[in-house]
Each structure stands twice: as C-alpha cells, then as structure tokens.
C-alpha cells in the first residue's frame, strides 16, 4: 500500500499529465479475471494435475506458456477489445 505522501504526489502527477484515473469496476462473474483467455487456457491445461511442491507448479506453468506459439498470444491480444467492452461502460449521449 502506498503511503499518503506517495499517493498524493502520484495523484498530482497524473492530474498534471491530464490523465483520467478510472476506478475499478465492481466485481462480476461475467468479467472475473480468471475468465481471461490466458487463464482459461492454463486452467484447462492444469485440470486434473496434482503437484506436491510449488517448484513443480511453477515449472508446469512456465513450461506451458513457453510452449505456446505466437498465434496463441496474438489471439489473446485480439480478444481484449471484446473483454474491454464488457468491463468499460459505454458513454451514452
């Protein structure tokens, strides 16, 4: 957690840059972080696997992501706008 001074300085800098700080959206199962492309894919890969040691889990996760080709990551990136539309409210004018 930031100390109050750091938080104030950060807020002042963001204001000076003209950046809008967006609040966190309310939690929703429809937009749960665990539902993102990478996590769903990893969850499917890990389903049914048992690990005795943290190191084994870490190796499995790193190995899984290292085994994915460029198209896997491109697909995830191209799906982001769809996720953003579910999370960021549309301006109604």
N, C-alpha and C positions, 0 to 999 in steps of 0.2 A: 504494500500500500504506500502511496506517496505521502510524504509529509506535507502539511498545509502550505509551506512556503513554495515547495516544488510545484504543487498543484496550481498555485496562484500564478507563478511565473509561466508555467506551461499554458494556462488559460490565456494569459496576456499575450503570449507569443502567437497563439492560434488566432486570437482576435486581431492582432496587428497584421497577420497574413491574410485576413479576410476569410478564413476557413470556417465553415459551419460544422459544429460538432454535433453529430447525430447521437441520440440516446440509444440504448439497447432496446430492441423490440421486446415486447412481452414474450414469455416462453410459450411455445406452441408445439404440440407434437407434429404438426404439419411442417414445421421448419426446424425441427430438432437438429443440432449439429451432427449427431450421429447418423443422420439420414443423408449426408452429403455423399457424392459419388465415390470418393476415395474410401470413406469409412464403410459404406455398404459393401464395397468390393472386398475390403480387408476382412470384414465380418464374415462374409461368405467363405473366404479362404480359411479363416480360423475356426469355423464351426466344426465342432466335434474333436478338435485337437486339444490335448491336455499337456500342460507344461509343469514341470516340477520346480524349475528355477527361473528367476527373472531373466537371466542371461539367455536362456533358451527362447523366451518370448521375444526378447529384443532381437536376437538373430533371425527369428522367423519373420518378424515384421520388416526388418531392414532387407532381408533376402527377398521377401515378397515384392516390396516396392522397387528394388533393384532389378527384379526380373521383368518388370513391366516395360513395354516399348514406348516409343514416343507417341504413338497414336492413343494409347491409354490415357496419357496426360493431356493430350490435345482434346480428347473427348470430354474430360472433366472440365477443362477450361471453357470449352464451348457451351457447356451446360450451365455455367454460372449465371448468365443473364436470366435464365428461367428461374433459378433459385432467388435471384435478386428481386424479381417481380413478385415473388411470394412474400418476401420479407419487407421490402421498402414500399410504403403506401404510395399510391399514385396521387398526384396533385389533381384535384377536381376543380375545374374552373368553369 
